[in-house]
Amino acid sequence: MHTHDTAAQGSNLLTDNPELYEARFPDTERLAGRWAEDCLRRYAAGPRVLDLGCGTGRDAAYLHAAGRSVVGADLSDAMLTYARSHHPGPRYTRVDLRGFQFPRRSFDAVVCLDSALLYCHTNAELDGLLASCRRALAPGGLLVAEMRNGAFFLGRTELLDAPAVSGFSRQGVTYESTTTLSVDRAAQLLRRTRVWTADDGSPPVEQRSAWRLLFPQELRYVLAAHGFDVLDLHDGPGPRTEPPWKEGAMPGPTADADRLHLVARLTRHT
Ligand SMILES: C[S@@+](CC[C@H](N)C(=O)[O-])C[C@H]1O[C@@H](n2cnc3c(N)ncnc32)[C@H](O)[C@@H]1O
C-alpha cells in the first residue's frame, strides 16, 4: 500500500472541486492538449491514447476531438465525475498511475501532463508506472510527459525563498492561497504547503503535497531500463513555459529551466 501524502490521498481543494481547478488554472487555448497532440503527430503515434492523471478531462477531450480514441485515468472520483459531465468523449476510469493494468498492448501512446508523473515519489513507484505503461503500450508506443524539472532547483532558490500568494474569484467568492515550497533533499521531493482562505466565511484549509524531483539524466536512465528510447527531453517551449509553445515550435536544446518535456518510444517490449 502507498502511505505517503500525495495530492490524491489527502483532501485537496482543487482536486476535490474540479470547477475551481479549471478557474485557478484556465487553459482556454487548450495549449496542453494541443502540445500533446503535436508530439503525437510529430512521431506518428497511432490513435489509442491513455491520459494518466487526466484531472478535469480537458486534455483528454481535446485529444478525442482531434480524432483519437482516449481513455482518461485519474485517482480522484471528483475529477472523474466532473470529466464525464464537462468533457465527454473519452472513457474515464479510476486508476492509480503508480501501478495499473489495462489489457496488454491496448494503447499507442500514454500522455502524462502537468507533473502527474511526479506523483511517483519513490523509485519503486516510478518503476510501477513505467512497467504498467510498458504492458499497456503497443510496441513502438509513445510516452509523452510534461512536468517540473528537478534540475531547475540545483543552485536556484527563487521558488523556495518566500511564500507565494495568489488569488482568483469564482461565482462571487474570492479565494487566496499562500504557498510555501521546500526541498527534501534525501527523498528528492519538492514539498508544498498551501493555505487557502476564502471570503465566504469558510475556515482556512491547509494542504500538503509533494512531487518527486527527477533529473534529466535520471529520467533517461530509468526510461532506458524499462525499454524506452528518449526522443525529446527539453525545457521548452511547452504548454506551461514562458513564452508558451505555439503551433509549429520545435523543442529547444536545453533541459535547464523549470519545466521538462519528454517524448519516449517503447522499443524493447517484453
Ligand atoms: C496537476 S493535476 C493534472 C491534471 C491534468 N493532467 C492537467 O494537466 O490539467 C494532477 C492530477 O493527478 C491526479 N493524481 C494524483 N495522484 C495520482 C495517482 N497516484 N494516480 C492517478 N492520478 C493521480 C490528481 O487527482 C489530479 O487530477
The ligand as a MOL file (V3000), in Angstrom:
LIG
                    3D

  0  0  0     0  0            999 V3000
M  V30 BEGIN CTAB
M  V30 COUNTS 27 29 0 0 0
M  V30 BEGIN ATOM
M  V30 1 C -1.9830 18.6920 -11.5670 0
M  V30 2 S -3.3520 17.6550 -11.9690 0 CHG=1
M  V30 3 C -3.0790 17.4090 -13.6930 0
M  V30 4 C -4.3840 17.3700 -14.3860 0
M  V30 5 C -4.2950 17.3620 -15.8810 0
M  V30 6 N -3.4260 16.3240 -16.3990 0
M  V30 7 C -3.8940 18.7210 -16.3680 0
M  V30 8 O -2.7780 18.8230 -16.9220 0
M  V30 9 O -4.6900 19.6520 -16.2310 0 CHG=-1
M  V30 10 C -2.8820 16.1840 -11.2700 0
M  V30 11 C -3.9400 15.0930 -11.3570 0
M  V30 12 O -3.2850 13.8990 -10.9700 0
M  V30 13 C -4.1800 13.1480 -10.1950 0
M  V30 14 N -3.4000 12.1930 -9.3830 0
M  V30 15 C -2.6360 12.4480 -8.2960 0
M  V30 16 N -2.0600 11.3150 -7.8570 0
M  V30 17 C -2.4810 10.3220 -8.6850 0
M  V30 18 C -2.2460 8.9220 -8.7530 0
M  V30 19 N -1.4580 8.3190 -7.8670 0
M  V30 20 N -2.8430 8.2090 -9.7410 0
M  V30 21 C -3.6530 8.8160 -10.6550 0
M  V30 22 N -3.9110 10.1400 -10.6440 0
M  V30 23 C -3.3430 10.8780 -9.6700 0
M  V30 24 C -4.9500 14.1650 -9.3850 0
M  V30 25 O -6.1850 13.6180 -8.9410 0
M  V30 26 C -5.1100 15.2930 -10.3920 0
M  V30 27 O -6.3100 15.1770 -11.1040 0
M  V30 END ATOM
M  V30 BEGIN BOND
M  V30 1 1 1 2
M  V30 2 1 2 3
M  V30 3 1 2 10
M  V30 4 1 3 4
M  V30 5 1 4 5
M  V30 6 1 5 6
M  V30 7 1 5 7
M  V30 8 2 7 8
M  V30 9 1 7 9
M  V30 10 1 10 11
M  V30 11 1 11 12
M  V30 12 1 11 26
M  V30 13 1 12 13
M  V30 14 1 13 14
M  V30 15 1 13 24
M  V30 16 1 14 15
M  V30 17 1 14 23
M  V30 18 2 15 16
M  V30 19 1 16 17
M  V30 20 1 17 18
M  V30 21 2 17 23
M  V30 22 1 18 19
M  V30 23 2 18 20
M  V30 24 1 20 21
M  V30 25 2 21 22
M  V30 26 1 22 23
M  V30 27 1 24 25
M  V30 28 1 24 26
M  V30 29 1 26 27
M  V30 END BOND
M  V30 END CTAB
M  END
